[in-house]
Amino acid sequence: MFASLSLISLLVLFCGIFYFTYSEALPAGKQGEAADRLAQKMLDALAYEAYEETQFLAWSFRGKHHYQWYKNRGLCAVQWDDVVVQLDLKNQGNSTVSVQGQPYLGADKELLINKALAYFNNDSFWLVAPYKVFDEGVERRLVSQENDSDALLVSYTSGGTTPGDSYLWHLNEQGIPTSYQMWVQIIPVPGISASWEDWITTESGAQLPRFHKLLFLDIILDSVRGTK
């Protein structure tokens, strides 16, 4: 019993140290033209016009979820295990489900569609989040850093699965993201950082990442493709 209590105490202590080591308060930042200019610099560095003209995107998220996204048509095939959901992102009621290659009309159909949408919202964000900084319901703020550089705070007031999330983008001199800090509902440690690395130029000309480092977790995006 005493050994169990000691283990619990050590776990609580570790969690406390971890929280206070990595957590940061959400910075205030300043809205306005300067923030928008920095956001535009990031878009220019990532060839935003080429991304807009990209019709098809495909990728795998950590080898578990697989996507074929017809971006401008609002359609995406989401596959995991033996489930394939053909998501209609413009009219979710038109989405279809197959299990083991057969159409599925069972009681869990709606749950599977909602699960696929949640996967898509999360996993596509790790692929194309920089391109979303001027989406409807997004607020942008300029945040001055201690090293005299500027970072871009992006807050989502609506849309997606978890509106209210905020991200502080850190950019290199060219405007390409190198990492962001997150204040998100799904992660209990505020301000934790994830890298944005291994950028590639797709066939369409859009710039997309293939790797993120989140503490001890590697987030690998495989088979990344983008075509017009």
URCOR-V449096 format. One record per pair of residues at least 12 apart in sequence whose ideal C-beta (glycine too) atoms are under 10 Angstrom apart, sorted by the first residue. I is the first residue (numbers start at 1). J is the second residue. D is the distance in Angstrom with one decimal. If there is no record, write none. Layout:
BEGIN
<<I J D> <I J D>>
END
This chain:
BEGIN
<<15 188 9.5> <15 189 9.7> <18 189 7.3> <18 192 10.0> <18 215 9.2> <19 188 7.9> <19 189 5.9> <19 190 9.1> <19 192 10.0> <20 189 9.7> <21 189 9.2> <22 181 9.8> <22 189 5.3> <22 190 8.8> <22 191 7.1> <22 192 5.4> <22 193 8.1> <22 215 7.7> <23 183 9.8> <23 188 9.0> <23 189 5.2> <23 190 5.1> <23 191 5.6> <23 192 7.5> <24 168 8.9> <24 181 6.8> <24 183 8.6> <24 189 9.1> <24 190 6.3> <24 191 3.0> <24 192 8.3> <24 193 9.0> <25 183 8.8> <25 190 7.0> <25 191 7.1> <26 143 9.9> <26 153 8.0> <26 155 8.7> <26 166 6.0> <26 168 8.3> <26 181 9.1> <26 183 4.9> <26 190 6.7> <26 191 7.2> <27 141 7.9> <27 143 4.7> <27 144 8.9> <27 145 9.3> <27 151 8.1> <27 153 6.2> <27 166 9.1> <27 168 6.6> <27 181 9.0> <27 183 9.4> <27 191 8.8> <28 141 7.4> <28 143 7.7> <28 153 8.4> <29 139 9.1> <29 140 8.4> <29 141 2.8> <29 142 5.8> <29 143 4.3> <29 144 8.5> <29 150 9.7> <29 151 8.3> <29 152 8.5> <29 153 4.3> <29 154 9.7> <29 155 9.0> <29 166 9.5> <29 168 8.3> <30 140 9.8> <30 141 5.7> <30 142 5.2> <30 143 7.9> <30 144 8.6> <30 153 9.2> <31 139 6.6> <31 140 6.7> <31 141 5.3> <31 142 8.0> <31 153 9.3> <31 155 9.9> <32 140 8.8> <32 141 8.4> <32 142 7.4> <33 142 9.3> <34 140 9.6> <34 141 9.4> <34 142 4.7> <34 150 7.8> <35 133 9.6> <35 139 8.8> <35 140 4.3> <35 141 5.3> <35 142 4.1> <35 143 8.7> <35 150 8.7> <35 152 6.6> <35 153 7.8> <35 154 9.2> <36 133 9.0> <36 134 8.2> <36 140 6.0> <36 142 8.9> <36 152 9.6> <37 140 9.8> <37 142 8.6> <37 150 9.6> <37 152 9.9> <38 133 9.4> <38 140 7.9> <38 141 9.7> <38 142 6.1> <38 143 9.6> <38 150 5.8> <38 151 8.2> <38 152 5.0> <38 153 10.0> <38 169 8.5> <38 171 7.5> <38 175 7.8> <39 130 9.0> <39 133 4.6> <39 134 6.7> <39 138 9.1> <39 140 5.1> <39 141 9.9> <39 142 9.2> <39 152 5.7> <39 154 7.6> <39 169 8.5> <39 171 9.9> <39 175 9.4> <40 133 8.7> <40 134 8.3> <40 140 9.8> <40 175 8.7> <41 150 9.8> <41 152 9.0> <41 171 7.5> <41 174 8.4> <41 175 4.0> <41 176 9.6> <42 130 5.7> <42 131 9.1> <42 133 6.9> <42 152 6.8> <42 154 9.8> <42 169 6.8> <42 171 5.9> <42 174 9.4> <42 175 4.8> <42 176 7.4> <42 177 6.6> <43 130 7.2> <43 131 7.0> <43 133 7.1> <43 134 7.7> <43 175 8.2> <44 174 9.2> <44 175 6.5> <45 130 8.9> <45 171 7.8> <45 172 8.5> <45 173 9.7> <45 174 5.1> <45 175 3.5> <45 176 4.9> <45 177 8.6> <45 199 9.8> <45 207 7.6> <46 128 9.5> <46 130 5.6> <46 131 6.9> <46 174 9.8> <46 175 7.8> <46 176 6.8> <46 177 8.0> <46 199 8.2> <46 201 9.9> <46 206 7.3> <46 207 4.3> <46 208 8.5> <46 209 9.7> <47 131 9.8> <47 201 7.7> <47 202 9.3> <47 204 8.8> <47 205 5.2> <47 206 5.9> <47 207 5.5> <48 130 8.7> <48 131 6.2> <48 133 9.6> <48 134 9.1> <48 206 8.3> <48 207 9.1> <49 205 8.2> <49 206 9.2> <50 201 8.7> <50 202 8.1> <50 203 9.9> <50 204 5.6> <50 205 3.2> <50 206 4.8> <50 207 8.0> <50 226 8.4> <50 228 8.4> <51 71 8.8> <51 128 7.3> <51 130 9.1> <51 131 5.2> <51 202 8.8> <51 204 7.5> <51 205 8.0> <51 206 4.0> <51 207 7.8> <51 208 8.5> <51 226 7.7> <52 71 9.2> <52 72 8.7> <52 131 8.2> <52 204 9.6> <52 206 8.7> <53 71 9.9> <53 72 8.9> <53 204 6.4> <53 205 7.7> <53 206 8.3> <53 226 9.8> <53 228 5.5> <54 69 9.6> <54 71 6.2> <54 72 8.2> <54 128 9.4> <54 131 9.6> <54 202 7.1> <54 203 8.9> <54 204 4.1> <54 205 7.8> <54 206 5.0> <54 208 9.3> <54 225 9.7> <54 226 4.7> <54 227 6.9> <54 228 6.2> <55 69 9.5> <55 70 6.7> <55 71 6.3> <55 72 5.5> <55 73 7.8> <55 204 7.7> <55 226 8.7> <55 227 6.5> <55 228 5.5> <56 68 7.4> <56 69 7.0> <56 70 5.8> <56 71 6.9> <56 72 8.9> <56 73 9.2> <56 202 9.9> <56 203 9.5> <56 204 8.2> <56 225 7.4> <56 226 7.0> <56 227 4.9> <56 228 8.0> <57 69 4.5> <57 70 8.4> <57 71 5.8> <57 76 8.7> <57 124 8.1> <57 127 7.2> <57 128 7.5> <57 202 8.1> <57 204 8.6> <57 206 8.2> <57 208 7.9> <57 224 8.0> <57 225 6.8> <57 226 5.1> <57 227 8.2> <58 70 10.0> <58 76 9.8> <58 77 9.2> <58 202 9.9> <58 222 9.9> <58 223 6.3> <58 224 7.4> <58 225 4.4> <58 226 8.0> <58 227 8.6> <59 123 7.8> <59 124 8.5> <59 126 9.2> <59 127 5.9> <59 128 9.7> <59 208 7.9> <59 210 8.5> <59 221 5.1> <59 222 6.9> <59 223 6.0> <59 224 4.6> <59 225 7.1> <59 226 9.0> <60 79 9.1> <60 123 9.0> <60 220 8.4> <60 221 6.9> <60 222 4.2> <60 223 5.2> <60 224 8.4> <61 78 10.0> <61 80 9.3> <61 119 7.7> <61 120 9.6> <61 122 8.1> <61 123 4.0> <61 124 8.7> <61 126 7.0> <61 127 8.1> <61 219 7.7> <61 220 8.3> <61 221 6.2> <61 222 8.2> <62 123 8.4> <62 126 9.4> <62 217 9.1> <62 218 8.2> <62 219 6.2> <62 220 5.9> <62 221 8.0> <62 222 8.4> <63 220 7.1> <63 221 9.8> <63 222 6.4> <63 223 9.8> <64 79 9.7> <64 80 6.1> <64 81 8.6> <64 119 9.0> <64 123 9.1> <65 78 6.7> <65 79 7.2> <65 80 5.0> <65 81 9.7> <65 116 8.8> <65 119 5.1> <65 120 8.4> <65 122 8.9> <65 123 5.5> <66 78 7.5> <66 79 4.4> <66 80 7.2> <66 84 9.0> <66 119 10.0> <66 123 9.6> <66 222 8.9> <66 223 8.1> <67 79 7.7> <67 87 9.4> <67 116 9.7> <67 119 8.5> <67 120 7.0> <67 123 6.8> <67 124 7.2> <67 127 8.5> <67 221 9.8> <67 223 9.5> <68 84 9.9> <68 86 9.6> <68 225 9.2> <69 87 8.8> <69 89 8.7> <69 120 7.9> <69 124 7.0> <69 127 9.1> <69 128 9.3> <69 226 9.5> <70 89 9.5> <71 89 9.2> <71 124 9.4> <71 128 8.8> <71 226 8.8> <73 88 9.2> <73 89 8.8> <73 90 8.4> <74 87 8.6> <74 88 6.7> <74 89 4.2> <74 90 4.0> <74 91 8.2> <74 94 10.0> <75 87 6.8> <75 88 6.1> <75 89 6.8> <75 90 8.3> <75 94 9.2> <75 95 9.2> <76 88 8.6> <76 89 6.3> <76 95 9.5> <76 116 8.3> <76 117 9.2> <76 119 9.9> <76 120 5.9> <76 124 8.1> <77 96 10.0> <77 98 10.0> <77 116 9.2> <78 95 9.4> <78 97 9.9> <78 112 9.5> <78 113 9.3> <78 115 8.7> <78 116 4.1> <78 117 8.1> <78 118 9.9> <78 119 5.9> <78 120 5.7> <78 123 8.7> <78 124 9.9> <79 98 9.5> <79 116 8.9> <79 119 9.8> <80 112 9.7> <80 115 8.4> <80 116 8.1> <80 119 7.0> <81 99 8.9> <81 100 9.6> <82 98 8.9> <82 99 5.8> <82 100 4.8> <82 101 8.0> <82 102 9.8> <83 97 7.0> <83 98 7.5> <83 99 5.6> <83 100 8.6> <83 104 8.0> <83 108 9.9> <83 112 6.1> <83 115 8.4> <83 116 7.8> <84 96 8.8> <84 97 7.4> <84 98 4.9> <84 99 8.0> <84 100 9.5> <84 101 8.1> <84 104 9.3> <84 112 9.6> <84 116 8.8> <85 97 5.3> <85 98 8.1> <85 99 9.8> <85 104 9.3> <85 109 9.2> <85 112 5.9> <85 113 5.8> <85 114 9.5> <85 115 7.8> <85 116 3.6> <85 117 8.2> <85 119 8.8> <85 120 8.9> <86 98 7.9> <86 113 9.4> <86 116 8.9> <87 113 7.2> <87 116 5.6> <87 117 6.3> <87 119 9.4> <87 120 6.3> <88 113 9.3> <89 117 8.0> <89 120 7.7> <89 121 9.8> <89 124 10.0> <92 110 9.3> <92 113 6.5> <92 114 8.5> <92 116 9.8> <92 117 6.9> <93 110 9.6> <93 113 9.0> <95 109 8.9> <95 110 9.2> <95 112 9.1> <95 113 4.8> <95 114 9.6> <95 116 7.6> <95 117 8.2> <96 109 8.7> <96 113 8.5> <97 109 5.2> <97 110 9.0> <97 111 9.6> <97 112 5.0> <97 113 6.4> <97 115 10.0> <97 116 8.1> <98 112 9.8> <99 112 8.1> <114 161 9.6> <117 160 9.9> <117 161 7.6> <118 160 9.7> <118 161 5.4> <118 162 9.5> <119 161 9.6> <120 161 9.1> <121 159 8.9> <121 160 5.1> <121 161 4.4> <121 162 8.2> <122 160 8.8> <122 161 6.9> <122 162 8.9> <122 186 8.1> <123 219 9.4> <123 221 8.3> <124 160 9.7> <125 156 9.7> <125 160 7.5> <125 161 9.2> <125 162 9.9> <125 165 9.3> <125 167 9.3> <125 184 10.0> <126 194 8.5> <126 196 8.8> <126 209 7.7> <126 211 10.0> <126 212 6.2> <126 214 9.7> <126 219 6.2> <126 221 6.7> <127 206 10.0> <127 208 5.9> <127 209 7.1> <127 210 9.1> <127 212 10.0> <127 221 6.1> <127 224 7.2> <127 226 9.4> <128 206 8.3> <128 208 7.1> <128 209 9.3> <128 226 9.4> <129 154 8.4> <129 156 10.0> <129 167 7.2> <129 169 8.7> <129 177 8.4> <129 180 7.8> <129 196 8.5> <129 209 9.2> <130 152 9.4> <130 154 9.0> <130 167 9.7> <130 169 7.2> <130 171 9.3> <130 175 9.6> <130 176 8.7> <130 177 5.5> <130 180 9.0> <130 196 7.9> <130 207 8.5> <130 208 9.5> <130 209 8.8> <131 206 8.0> <131 207 9.3> <131 208 9.4> <132 154 8.0> <132 156 8.2> <132 159 9.0> <132 160 9.1> <132 167 9.9> <133 152 7.3> <133 154 5.3> <133 156 9.9> <133 167 9.3> <133 169 8.1> <134 154 9.7> <135 154 9.5> <135 156 7.9> <135 158 9.3> <135 159 6.9> <135 160 9.3> <136 157 9.4> <136 158 7.4> <136 159 7.2> <137 155 9.2> <137 156 6.4> <137 157 4.8> <137 158 3.6> <137 159 5.3> <137 160 9.1> <137 163 7.4> <138 154 6.2> <138 155 7.1> <138 156 5.8> <138 157 7.3> <138 158 8.7> <138 159 8.3> <139 153 8.2> <139 154 7.3> <139 155 4.5> <139 156 8.1> <139 157 6.2> <139 166 8.7> <140 152 6.4> <140 153 7.1> <140 154 5.8> <140 155 8.0> <140 169 9.7> <141 153 4.2> <141 154 8.0> <141 155 7.5> <141 166 9.1> <141 168 9.1> <143 168 6.3> <143 169 9.3> <143 170 9.7> <143 181 9.9> <145 168 9.4> <145 170 8.0> <149 170 7.9> <149 171 8.1> <149 172 9.5> <149 173 8.9> <150 169 10.0> <150 170 9.5> <150 171 8.2> <151 167 10.0> <151 168 5.3> <151 169 6.1> <151 170 5.3> <151 171 7.3> <151 179 9.7> <151 180 8.7> <151 181 8.4> <152 167 8.6> <152 168 7.2> <152 169 4.3> <152 170 8.4> <152 171 7.0> <152 175 9.6> <152 177 8.9> <152 180 8.8> <153 166 6.3> <153 167 7.4> <153 168 5.0> <153 169 7.7> <153 180 9.6> <153 181 9.1> <153 183 9.2> <154 166 6.8> <154 167 5.0> <154 168 7.8> <154 169 6.4> <154 180 8.3> <155 167 7.9> <155 168 9.8> <155 183 8.5> <156 184 9.5> <161 185 9.1> <161 186 8.8> <162 184 6.4> <162 185 4.7> <162 186 6.5> <163 185 9.2> <164 183 8.9> <164 184 8.5> <164 185 6.8> <165 182 7.2> <165 183 6.7> <165 184 4.2> <165 185 6.4> <165 186 8.3> <165 187 9.4> <166 180 9.7> <166 181 8.8> <166 182 7.6> <166 183 4.4> <166 184 7.6> <166 190 9.3> <166 191 9.6> <167 180 4.6> <167 181 7.0> <167 182 5.7> <167 183 7.6> <167 184 7.8> <167 194 9.3> <168 180 5.9> <168 181 4.3> <168 182 8.0> <168 183 8.0> <168 191 7.8> <168 193 8.7> <169 181 8.5> <169 196 8.5> <170 193 8.2> <170 195 9.4> <170 196 8.8> <171 196 9.6> <176 196 8.2> <176 199 6.6> <176 207 7.5> <176 209 9.6> <177 195 9.1> <177 196 4.4> <177 197 9.5> <177 199 8.7> <177 207 9.7> <177 209 8.0> <178 195 6.8> <178 196 6.1> <178 197 7.7> <178 199 9.9> <179 193 5.4> <179 194 6.3> <179 195 4.7> <179 196 5.9> <179 197 8.6> <179 212 8.6> <179 213 8.5> <179 214 9.9> <180 192 9.9> <180 193 7.1> <180 194 6.3> <180 195 8.7> <180 196 6.9> <180 212 9.4> <181 193 4.9> <181 194 8.1> <182 194 6.7> <182 214 8.8> <187 214 8.7> <189 215 8.9> <192 214 7.3> <192 215 7.0> <193 213 8.8> <193 214 7.8> <193 215 8.4> <194 212 5.0> <194 213 6.6> <194 214 4.3> <194 215 8.3> <194 217 8.7> <194 219 7.3> <195 209 8.9> <195 211 7.4> <195 212 5.6> <195 213 4.3> <195 214 7.8> <195 218 9.9> <195 219 9.1> <196 209 5.0> <196 210 9.9> <196 211 8.3> <196 212 6.2> <196 213 9.3> <197 209 6.3> <197 210 7.6> <197 211 4.5> <197 212 6.9> <197 213 7.1> <197 219 10.0> <198 210 4.2> <198 211 4.1> <198 212 9.0> <198 220 8.9> <198 221 8.5> <198 224 9.3> <199 211 9.2> <200 221 9.8> <200 224 6.4> <200 225 9.6> <200 226 9.1> <201 226 9.0> <202 224 7.0> <202 225 6.3> <202 226 3.3> <202 227 7.3> <202 228 9.6> <203 225 7.0> <203 226 6.3> <203 227 5.0> <203 228 7.6> <204 225 8.9> <204 226 4.4> <204 227 5.4> <204 228 4.8> <205 226 8.1> <205 228 8.3> <206 224 9.9> <206 226 4.8> <206 227 9.6> <206 228 9.5> <207 226 9.2> <208 221 7.8> <208 224 5.3> <208 225 8.9> <208 226 6.3> <209 221 6.8> <209 224 8.1> <210 222 7.5> <210 223 9.4> <210 224 5.5>>
END
